[in-house]
Amino acid sequence: MKHLPIYASMKLADAIHLNYLLLPVTGRFGIELGFGNKTIKDVCNEKNINIDFFLEILNSFHNSDYFASDQLQSYPSTMVVDYLVRTHSYYIDVKIP
């Protein structure tokens, strides 16, 4: 199965339809259901989310062969740590119980 890249002008709902496992990932960024037909760019702008970082994370989860370690190193460490803390909380509070 070929994985299509997820890009900024794509509707977030289309990305979720492409891979429903992205839904918990969007929640870690504070994006809950109710985004309608908004594009990923629109949602990121509304939520003040770095769109490039968000796309790197989505594409990493969408395609297990994709991991942009060089690009991820270019983001501020506080951004990466914040995401990791939210991910940790998701597993501790939601997945494990």
Jmol script that loads the backbone (N, CA, C; Angstrom):
load data "model"
ATOM      1  N   MET A   1       0.836  -1.178   0.000  1.00  0.00           N
ATOM      2  CA  MET A   1       0.000   0.000   0.000  1.00  0.00           C
ATOM      3  C   MET A   1       0.883   1.244   0.000  1.00  0.00           C
ATOM      4  N   LYS A   2       0.667   2.103  -0.952  1.00  0.00           N
ATOM      5  CA  LYS A   2       1.454   3.324  -1.053  1.00  0.00           C
ATOM      6  C   LYS A   2       0.861   4.399  -0.146  1.00  0.00           C
ATOM      7  N   HIS A   3       1.713   5.076   0.599  1.00  0.00           N
ATOM      8  CA  HIS A   3       1.271   6.136   1.500  1.00  0.00           C
ATOM      9  C   HIS A   3       1.427   7.470   0.799  1.00  0.00           C
ATOM     10  N   LEU A   4       0.341   8.197   0.726  1.00  0.00           N
ATOM     11  CA  LEU A   4       0.389   9.524   0.135  1.00  0.00           C
ATOM     12  C   LEU A   4       0.895  10.512   1.161  1.00  0.00           C
ATOM     13  N   PRO A   5       1.680  11.481   0.744  1.00  0.00           N
ATOM     14  CA  PRO A   5       2.140  12.485   1.716  1.00  0.00           C
ATOM     15  C   PRO A   5       0.981  13.379   2.162  1.00  0.00           C
ATOM     16  N   ILE A   6       1.095  13.827   3.363  1.00  0.00           N
ATOM     17  CA  ILE A   6       0.115  14.753   3.912  1.00  0.00           C
ATOM     18  C   ILE A   6       0.715  16.148   3.774  1.00  0.00           C
ATOM     19  N   TYR A   7      -0.060  17.084   3.256  1.00  0.00           N
ATOM     20  CA  TYR A   7       0.463  18.411   2.945  1.00  0.00           C
ATOM     21  C   TYR A   7      -0.473  19.496   3.466  1.00  0.00           C
ATOM     22  N   ALA A   8       0.021  20.701   3.529  1.00  0.00           N
ATOM     23  CA  ALA A   8      -0.667  21.821   4.189  1.00  0.00           C
ATOM     24  C   ALA A   8      -2.019  22.159   3.586  1.00  0.00           C
ATOM     25  N   SER A   9      -2.166  22.074   2.277  1.00  0.00           N
ATOM     26  CA  SER A   9      -3.430  22.470   1.650  1.00  0.00           C
ATOM     27  C   SER A   9      -4.465  21.348   1.652  1.00  0.00           C
ATOM     28  N   MET A  10      -4.101  20.194   2.203  1.00  0.00           N
ATOM     29  CA  MET A  10      -5.034  19.071   2.317  1.00  0.00           C
ATOM     30  C   MET A  10      -6.010  19.363   3.449  1.00  0.00           C
ATOM     31  N   LYS A  11      -7.267  18.961   3.276  1.00  0.00           N
ATOM     32  CA  LYS A  11      -8.226  19.087   4.367  1.00  0.00           C
ATOM     33  C   LYS A  11      -7.801  18.120   5.471  1.00  0.00           C
ATOM     34  N   LEU A  12      -7.857  18.594   6.701  1.00  0.00           N
ATOM     35  CA  LEU A  12      -7.474  17.745   7.822  1.00  0.00           C
ATOM     36  C   LEU A  12      -8.368  16.508   7.883  1.00  0.00           C
ATOM     37  N   ALA A  13      -9.643  16.673   7.554  1.00  0.00           N
ATOM     38  CA  ALA A  13     -10.558  15.526   7.543  1.00  0.00           C
ATOM     39  C   ALA A  13     -10.105  14.482   6.525  1.00  0.00           C
ATOM     40  N   ASP A  14      -9.575  14.910   5.381  1.00  0.00           N
ATOM     41  CA  ASP A  14      -9.080  13.967   4.372  1.00  0.00           C
ATOM     42  C   ASP A  14      -7.864  13.206   4.890  1.00  0.00           C
ATOM     43  N   ALA A  15      -7.006  13.891   5.629  1.00  0.00           N
ATOM     44  CA  ALA A  15      -5.839  13.217   6.206  1.00  0.00           C
ATOM     45  C   ALA A  15      -6.291  12.166   7.215  1.00  0.00           C
ATOM     46  N   ILE A  16      -7.293  12.490   8.013  1.00  0.00           N
ATOM     47  CA  ILE A  16      -7.813  11.542   8.997  1.00  0.00           C
ATOM     48  C   ILE A  16      -8.483  10.365   8.289  1.00  0.00           C
ATOM     49  N   HIS A  17      -9.205  10.633   7.207  1.00  0.00           N
ATOM     50  CA  HIS A  17      -9.813   9.547   6.430  1.00  0.00           C
ATOM     51  C   HIS A  17      -8.751   8.663   5.798  1.00  0.00           C
ATOM     52  N   LEU A  18      -7.649   9.261   5.431  1.00  0.00           N
ATOM     53  CA  LEU A  18      -6.542   8.517   4.842  1.00  0.00           C
ATOM     54  C   LEU A  18      -5.933   7.564   5.871  1.00  0.00           C
ATOM     55  N   ASN A  19      -5.864   8.018   7.124  1.00  0.00           N
ATOM     56  CA  ASN A  19      -5.281   7.201   8.179  1.00  0.00           C
ATOM     57  C   ASN A  19      -5.902   7.622   9.512  1.00  0.00           C
ATOM     58  N   TYR A  20      -6.888   6.854   9.969  1.00  0.00           N
ATOM     59  CA  TYR A  20      -7.597   7.209  11.201  1.00  0.00           C
ATOM     60  C   TYR A  20      -6.696   7.210  12.436  1.00  0.00           C
ATOM     61  N   LEU A  21      -5.524   6.561  12.352  1.00  0.00           N
ATOM     62  CA  LEU A  21      -4.600   6.548  13.488  1.00  0.00           C
ATOM     63  C   LEU A  21      -3.966   7.914  13.739  1.00  0.00           C
ATOM     64  N   LEU A  22      -4.198   8.862  12.845  1.00  0.00           N
ATOM     65  CA  LEU A  22      -3.690  10.227  13.035  1.00  0.00           C
ATOM     66  C   LEU A  22      -4.548  11.023  14.015  1.00  0.00           C
ATOM     67  N   LEU A  23      -5.757  10.551  14.280  1.00  0.00           N
ATOM     68  CA  LEU A  23      -6.658  11.296  15.161  1.00  0.00           C
ATOM     69  C   LEU A  23      -6.078  11.522  16.556  1.00  0.00           C
ATOM     70  N   PRO A  24      -5.508  10.504  17.226  1.00  0.00           N
ATOM     71  CA  PRO A  24      -4.895  10.780  18.533  1.00  0.00           C
ATOM     72  C   PRO A  24      -3.699  11.732  18.433  1.00  0.00           C
ATOM     73  N   VAL A  25      -3.011  11.695  17.316  1.00  0.00           N
ATOM     74  CA  VAL A  25      -1.855  12.591  17.128  1.00  0.00           C
ATOM     75  C   VAL A  25      -2.330  14.036  17.067  1.00  0.00           C
ATOM     76  N   THR A  26      -3.422  14.283  16.358  1.00  0.00           N
ATOM     77  CA  THR A  26      -3.932  15.653  16.281  1.00  0.00           C
ATOM     78  C   THR A  26      -4.370  16.145  17.659  1.00  0.00           C
ATOM     79  N   GLY A  27      -4.901  15.229  18.479  1.00  0.00           N
ATOM     80  CA  GLY A  27      -5.302  15.600  19.834  1.00  0.00           C
ATOM     81  C   GLY A  27      -4.138  16.055  20.687  1.00  0.00           C
ATOM     82  N   ARG A  28      -2.967  15.509  20.428  1.00  0.00           N
ATOM     83  CA  ARG A  28      -1.777  15.910  21.193  1.00  0.00           C
ATOM     84  C   ARG A  28      -1.376  17.345  20.896  1.00  0.00           C
ATOM     85  N   PHE A  29      -1.876  17.869  19.787  1.00  0.00           N
ATOM     86  CA  PHE A  29      -1.613  19.261  19.425  1.00  0.00           C
ATOM     87  C   PHE A  29      -2.771  20.166  19.848  1.00  0.00           C
ATOM     88  N   GLY A  30      -3.743  19.592  20.551  1.00  0.00           N
ATOM     89  CA  GLY A  30      -4.895  20.372  20.986  1.00  0.00           C
ATOM     90  C   GLY A  30      -5.958  20.517  19.923  1.00  0.00           C
ATOM     91  N   ILE A  31      -5.906  19.699  18.886  1.00  0.00           N
ATOM     92  CA  ILE A  31      -6.893  19.745  17.813  1.00  0.00           C
ATOM     93  C   ILE A  31      -7.908  18.639  18.073  1.00  0.00           C
ATOM     94  N   GLU A  32      -9.129  19.040  18.347  1.00  0.00           N
ATOM     95  CA  GLU A  32     -10.207  18.084  18.604  1.00  0.00           C
ATOM     96  C   GLU A  32     -11.128  18.035  17.386  1.00  0.00           C
ATOM     97  N   LEU A  33     -12.001  17.046  17.357  1.00  0.00           N
ATOM     98  CA  LEU A  33     -12.967  16.940  16.270  1.00  0.00           C
ATOM     99  C   LEU A  33     -13.791  18.214  16.183  1.00  0.00           C
ATOM    100  N   GLY A  34     -14.214  18.533  14.964  1.00  0.00           N
ATOM    101  CA  GLY A  34     -14.994  19.741  14.739  1.00  0.00           C
ATOM    102  C   GLY A  34     -14.283  20.710  13.814  1.00  0.00           C
ATOM    103  N   PHE A  35     -13.246  20.237  13.122  1.00  0.00           N
ATOM    104  CA  PHE A  35     -12.500  21.116  12.213  1.00  0.00           C
ATOM    105  C   PHE A  35     -13.152  21.197  10.840  1.00  0.00           C
ATOM    106  N   GLY A  36     -14.185  20.407  10.584  1.00  0.00           N
ATOM    107  CA  GLY A  36     -14.958  20.493   9.339  1.00  0.00           C
ATOM    108  C   GLY A  36     -14.118  20.313   8.091  1.00  0.00           C
ATOM    109  N   ASN A  37     -14.282  21.231   7.167  1.00  0.00           N
ATOM    110  CA  ASN A  37     -13.576  21.173   5.885  1.00  0.00           C
ATOM    111  C   ASN A  37     -12.338  22.058   5.850  1.00  0.00           C
ATOM    112  N   LYS A  38     -11.828  22.423   6.994  1.00  0.00           N
ATOM    113  CA  LYS A  38     -10.652  23.297   7.048  1.00  0.00           C
ATOM    114  C   LYS A  38      -9.418  22.531   6.605  1.00  0.00           C
ATOM    115  N   THR A  39      -8.516  23.259   5.968  1.00  0.00           N
ATOM    116  CA  THR A  39      -7.247  22.651   5.579  1.00  0.00           C
ATOM    117  C   THR A  39      -6.344  22.540   6.802  1.00  0.00           C
ATOM    118  N   ILE A  40      -5.312  21.754   6.656  1.00  0.00           N
ATOM    119  CA  ILE A  40      -4.336  21.619   7.737  1.00  0.00           C
ATOM    120  C   ILE A  40      -3.726  22.980   8.048  1.00  0.00           C
ATOM    121  N   LYS A  41      -3.450  23.738   7.021  1.00  0.00           N
ATOM    122  CA  LYS A  41      -2.875  25.077   7.213  1.00  0.00           C
ATOM    123  C   LYS A  41      -3.829  25.962   8.018  1.00  0.00           C
ATOM    124  N   ASP A  42      -5.117  25.933   7.679  1.00  0.00           N
ATOM    125  CA  ASP A  42      -6.103  26.748   8.394  1.00  0.00           C
ATOM    126  C   ASP A  42      -6.185  26.367   9.870  1.00  0.00           C
ATOM    127  N   VAL A  43      -6.220  25.062  10.136  1.00  0.00           N
ATOM    128  CA  VAL A  43      -6.320  24.592  11.517  1.00  0.00           C
ATOM    129  C   VAL A  43      -5.076  24.983  12.307  1.00  0.00           C
ATOM    130  N   CYS A  44      -3.910  24.809  11.691  1.00  0.00           N
ATOM    131  CA  CYS A  44      -2.667  25.175  12.375  1.00  0.00           C
ATOM    132  C   CYS A  44      -2.602  26.665  12.659  1.00  0.00           C
ATOM    133  N   ASN A  45      -3.051  27.472  11.714  1.00  0.00           N
ATOM    134  CA  ASN A  45      -3.065  28.923  11.938  1.00  0.00           C
ATOM    135  C   ASN A  45      -4.008  29.292  13.083  1.00  0.00           C
ATOM    136  N   GLU A  46      -5.190  28.673  13.131  1.00  0.00           N
ATOM    137  CA  GLU A  46      -6.150  28.954  14.200  1.00  0.00           C
ATOM    138  C   GLU A  46      -5.624  28.545  15.568  1.00  0.00           C
ATOM    139  N   LYS A  47      -4.913  27.426  15.628  1.00  0.00           N
ATOM    140  CA  LYS A  47      -4.431  26.882  16.896  1.00  0.00           C
ATOM    141  C   LYS A  47      -3.012  27.335  17.234  1.00  0.00           C
ATOM    142  N   ASN A  48      -2.428  28.165  16.367  1.00  0.00           N
ATOM    143  CA  ASN A  48      -1.061  28.653  16.562  1.00  0.00           C
ATOM    144  C   ASN A  48      -0.067  27.492  16.689  1.00  0.00           C
ATOM    145  N   ILE A  49      -0.168  26.558  15.735  1.00  0.00           N
ATOM    146  CA  ILE A  49       0.702  25.385  15.681  1.00  0.00           C
ATOM    147  C   ILE A  49       1.672  25.571  14.524  1.00  0.00           C
ATOM    148  N   ASN A  50       2.926  25.261  14.755  1.00  0.00           N
ATOM    149  CA  ASN A  50       3.923  25.309  13.693  1.00  0.00           C
ATOM    150  C   ASN A  50       3.553  24.263  12.648  1.00  0.00           C
ATOM    151  N   ILE A  51       3.154  24.724  11.483  1.00  0.00           N
ATOM    152  CA  ILE A  51       2.634  23.812  10.462  1.00  0.00           C
ATOM    153  C   ILE A  51       3.684  22.823   9.959  1.00  0.00           C
ATOM    154  N   ASP A  52       4.917  23.267   9.837  1.00  0.00           N
ATOM    155  CA  ASP A  52       5.968  22.368   9.340  1.00  0.00           C
ATOM    156  C   ASP A  52       6.218  21.226  10.324  1.00  0.00           C
ATOM    157  N   PHE A  53       6.273  21.547  11.605  1.00  0.00           N
ATOM    158  CA  PHE A  53       6.461  20.521  12.631  1.00  0.00           C
ATOM    159  C   PHE A  53       5.269  19.565  12.644  1.00  0.00           C
ATOM    160  N   PHE A  54       4.068  20.112  12.582  1.00  0.00           N
ATOM    161  CA  PHE A  54       2.850  19.306  12.565  1.00  0.00           C
ATOM    162  C   PHE A  54       2.848  18.336  11.385  1.00  0.00           C
ATOM    163  N   LEU A  55       3.231  18.819  10.208  1.00  0.00           N
ATOM    164  CA  LEU A  55       3.273  17.957   9.022  1.00  0.00           C
ATOM    165  C   LEU A  55       4.338  16.878   9.149  1.00  0.00           C
ATOM    166  N   GLU A  56       5.471  17.215   9.744  1.00  0.00           N
ATOM    167  CA  GLU A  56       6.517  16.201   9.953  1.00  0.00           C
ATOM    168  C   GLU A  56       6.007  15.079  10.850  1.00  0.00           C
ATOM    169  N   ILE A  57       5.314  15.456  11.915  1.00  0.00           N
ATOM    170  CA  ILE A  57       4.789  14.460  12.846  1.00  0.00           C
ATOM    171  C   ILE A  57       3.705  13.625  12.163  1.00  0.00           C
ATOM    172  N   LEU A  58       2.758  14.268  11.482  1.00  0.00           N
ATOM    173  CA  LEU A  58       1.701  13.520  10.799  1.00  0.00           C
ATOM    174  C   LEU A  58       2.275  12.550   9.772  1.00  0.00           C
ATOM    175  N   ASN A  59       3.198  13.031   8.958  1.00  0.00           N
ATOM    176  CA  ASN A  59       3.778  12.160   7.928  1.00  0.00           C
ATOM    177  C   ASN A  59       4.587  11.024   8.539  1.00  0.00           C
ATOM    178  N   SER A  60       5.215  11.264   9.679  1.00  0.00           N
ATOM    179  CA  SER A  60       5.958  10.199  10.364  1.00  0.00           C
ATOM    180  C   SER A  60       5.019   9.103  10.856  1.00  0.00           C
ATOM    181  N   PHE A  61       3.854   9.490  11.366  1.00  0.00           N
ATOM    182  CA  PHE A  61       2.882   8.499  11.829  1.00  0.00           C
ATOM    183  C   PHE A  61       2.159   7.833  10.668  1.00  0.00           C
ATOM    184  N   HIS A  62       1.947   8.582   9.607  1.00  0.00           N
ATOM    185  CA  HIS A  62       1.216   8.053   8.450  1.00  0.00           C
ATOM    186  C   HIS A  62       2.031   7.016   7.682  1.00  0.00           C
ATOM    187  N   ASN A  63       3.308   7.257   7.563  1.00  0.00           N
ATOM    188  CA  ASN A  63       4.175   6.378   6.774  1.00  0.00           C
ATOM    189  C   ASN A  63       5.356   5.967   7.641  1.00  0.00           C
ATOM    190  N   SER A  64       5.388   4.713   8.022  1.00  0.00           N
ATOM    191  CA  SER A  64       6.443   4.234   8.927  1.00  0.00           C
ATOM    192  C   SER A  64       7.832   4.306   8.300  1.00  0.00           C
ATOM    193  N   ASP A  65       7.912   4.406   6.978  1.00  0.00           N
ATOM    194  CA  ASP A  65       9.206   4.534   6.312  1.00  0.00           C
ATOM    195  C   ASP A  65       9.711   5.971   6.281  1.00  0.00           C
ATOM    196  N   TYR A  66       8.847   6.904   6.651  1.00  0.00           N
ATOM    197  CA  TYR A  66       9.204   8.326   6.622  1.00  0.00           C
ATOM    198  C   TYR A  66       9.607   8.771   8.016  1.00  0.00           C
ATOM    199  N   PHE A  67      10.804   9.225   8.145  1.00  0.00           N
ATOM    200  CA  PHE A  67      11.228   9.848   9.398  1.00  0.00           C
ATOM    201  C   PHE A  67      12.262  10.902   9.047  1.00  0.00           C
ATOM    202  N   ALA A  68      11.886  12.135   9.212  1.00  0.00           N
ATOM    203  CA  ALA A  68      12.723  13.256   8.811  1.00  0.00           C
ATOM    204  C   ALA A  68      13.560  13.746   9.979  1.00  0.00           C
ATOM    205  N   SER A  69      14.541  12.963  10.377  1.00  0.00           N
ATOM    206  CA  SER A  69      15.337  13.333  11.547  1.00  0.00           C
ATOM    207  C   SER A  69      16.085  14.646  11.331  1.00  0.00           C
ATOM    208  N   ASP A  70      16.562  14.885  10.118  1.00  0.00           N
ATOM    209  CA  ASP A  70      17.264  16.144   9.846  1.00  0.00           C
ATOM    210  C   ASP A  70      16.339  17.339  10.024  1.00  0.00           C
ATOM    211  N   GLN A  71      15.107  17.228   9.511  1.00  0.00           N
ATOM    212  CA  GLN A  71      14.157  18.324   9.652  1.00  0.00           C
ATOM    213  C   GLN A  71      13.759  18.510  11.108  1.00  0.00           C
ATOM    214  N   LEU A  72      13.562  17.413  11.829  1.00  0.00           N
ATOM    215  CA  LEU A  72      13.155  17.527  13.223  1.00  0.00           C
ATOM    216  C   LEU A  72      14.223  18.204  14.082  1.00  0.00           C
ATOM    217  N   GLN A  73      15.467  18.064  13.708  1.00  0.00           N
ATOM    218  CA  GLN A  73      16.545  18.706  14.452  1.00  0.00           C
ATOM    219  C   GLN A  73      16.540  20.217  14.286  1.00  0.00           C
ATOM    220  N   SER A  74      15.831  20.706  13.279  1.00  0.00           N
ATOM    221  CA  SER A  74      15.812  22.148  13.023  1.00  0.00           C
ATOM    222  C   SER A  74      14.777  22.890  13.875  1.00  0.00           C
ATOM    223  N   TYR A  75      13.902  22.180  14.567  1.00  0.00           N
ATOM    224  CA  TYR A  75      12.888  22.824  15.391  1.00  0.00           C
ATOM    225  C   TYR A  75      13.433  23.099  16.784  1.00  0.00           C
ATOM    226  N   PRO A  76      12.889  24.123  17.431  1.00  0.00           N
ATOM    227  CA  PRO A  76      13.340  24.418  18.794  1.00  0.00           C
ATOM    228  C   PRO A  76      13.087  23.222  19.710  1.00  0.00           C
ATOM    229  N   SER A  77      14.027  22.985  20.593  1.00  0.00           N
ATOM    230  CA  SER A  77      13.900  21.835  21.488  1.00  0.00           C
ATOM    231  C   SER A  77      12.649  21.940  22.355  1.00  0.00           C
ATOM    232  N   THR A  78      12.233  23.150  22.697  1.00  0.00           N
ATOM    233  CA  THR A  78      11.036  23.313  23.518  1.00  0.00           C
ATOM    234  C   THR A  78       9.793  22.810  22.784  1.00  0.00           C
ATOM    235  N   MET A  79       9.749  22.968  21.469  1.00  0.00           N
ATOM    236  CA  MET A  79       8.625  22.495  20.668  1.00  0.00           C
ATOM    237  C   MET A  79       8.577  20.972  20.673  1.00  0.00           C
ATOM    238  N   VAL A  80       9.726  20.355  20.501  1.00  0.00           N
ATOM    239  CA  VAL A  80       9.813  18.897  20.485  1.00  0.00           C
ATOM    240  C   VAL A  80       9.487  18.334  21.867  1.00  0.00           C
ATOM    241  N   VAL A  81      10.029  18.950  22.908  1.00  0.00           N
ATOM    242  CA  VAL A  81       9.781  18.480  24.270  1.00  0.00           C
ATOM    243  C   VAL A  81       8.298  18.624  24.614  1.00  0.00           C
ATOM    244  N   ASP A  82       7.674  19.732  24.239  1.00  0.00           N
ATOM    245  CA  ASP A  82       6.254  19.927  24.496  1.00  0.00           C
ATOM    246  C   ASP A  82       5.438  18.813  23.848  1.00  0.00           C
ATOM    247  N   TYR A  83       5.774  18.472  22.610  1.00  0.00           N
ATOM    248  CA  TYR A  83       5.077  17.383  21.932  1.00  0.00           C
ATOM    249  C   TYR A  83       5.311  16.057  22.658  1.00  0.00           C
ATOM    250  N   LEU A  84       6.530  15.798  23.075  1.00  0.00           N
ATOM    251  CA  LEU A  84       6.838  14.550  23.776  1.00  0.00           C
ATOM    252  C   LEU A  84       6.109  14.461  25.115  1.00  0.00           C
ATOM    253  N   VAL A  85       5.993  15.573  25.823  1.00  0.00           N
ATOM    254  CA  VAL A  85       5.260  15.594  27.097  1.00  0.00           C
ATOM    255  C   VAL A  85       3.782  15.282  26.853  1.00  0.00           C
ATOM    256  N   ARG A  86       3.203  15.881  25.816  1.00  0.00           N
ATOM    257  CA  ARG A  86       1.804  15.603  25.492  1.00  0.00           C
ATOM    258  C   ARG A  86       1.615  14.143  25.085  1.00  0.00           C
ATOM    259  N   THR A  87       2.575  13.599  24.366  1.00  0.00           N
ATOM    260  CA  THR A  87       2.506  12.194  23.964  1.00  0.00           C
ATOM    261  C   THR A  87       2.593  11.294  25.190  1.00  0.00           C
ATOM    262  N   HIS A  88       3.500  11.611  26.098  1.00  0.00           N
ATOM    263  CA  HIS A  88       3.646  10.845  27.325  1.00  0.00           C
ATOM    264  C   HIS A  88       2.333  10.877  28.124  1.00  0.00           C
ATOM    265  N   SER A  89       1.750  12.043  28.246  1.00  0.00           N
ATOM    266  CA  SER A  89       0.481  12.180  28.965  1.00  0.00           C
ATOM    267  C   SER A  89      -0.617  11.356  28.302  1.00  0.00           C
ATOM    268  N   TYR A  90      -0.643  11.334  26.982  1.00  0.00           N
ATOM    269  CA  TYR A  90      -1.636  10.546  26.252  1.00  0.00           C
ATOM    270  C   TYR A  90      -1.518   9.069  26.617  1.00  0.00           C
ATOM    271  N   TYR A  91      -0.311   8.561  26.629  1.00  0.00           N
ATOM    272  CA  TYR A  91      -0.123   7.145  26.954  1.00  0.00           C
ATOM    273  C   TYR A  91      -0.441   6.860  28.426  1.00  0.00           C
ATOM    274  N   ILE A  92      -0.010   7.717  29.330  1.00  0.00           N
ATOM    275  CA  ILE A  92      -0.246   7.510  30.756  1.00  0.00           C
ATOM    276  C   ILE A  92      -1.731   7.644  31.108  1.00  0.00           C
ATOM    277  N   ASP A  93      -2.388   8.658  30.534  1.00  0.00           N
ATOM    278  CA  ASP A  93      -3.780   8.959  30.909  1.00  0.00           C
ATOM    279  C   ASP A  93      -4.826   8.224  30.071  1.00  0.00           C
ATOM    280  N   VAL A  94      -4.487   7.852  28.842  1.00  0.00           N
ATOM    281  CA  VAL A  94      -5.495   7.279  27.944  1.00  0.00           C
ATOM    282  C   VAL A  94      -5.195   5.832  27.577  1.00  0.00           C
ATOM    283  N   LYS A  95      -4.046   5.560  27.063  1.00  0.00           N
ATOM    284  CA  LYS A  95      -3.745   4.229  26.537  1.00  0.00           C
ATOM    285  C   LYS A  95      -3.540   3.178  27.615  1.00  0.00           C
ATOM    286  N   ILE A  96      -2.792   3.483  28.642  1.00  0.00           N
ATOM    287  CA  ILE A  96      -2.453   2.485  29.662  1.00  0.00           C
ATOM    288  C   ILE A  96      -3.675   2.113  30.520  1.00  0.00           C
ATOM    289  N   PRO A  97      -4.464   3.079  31.007  1.00  0.00           N
ATOM    290  CA  PRO A  97      -5.626   2.684  31.830  1.00  0.00           C
ATOM    291  C   PRO A  97      -6.598   1.833  31.032  1.00  0.00           C
TER     292      PRO A  97
END
end "model"
wireframe off; spacefill off
backbone 0.3
color backbone group
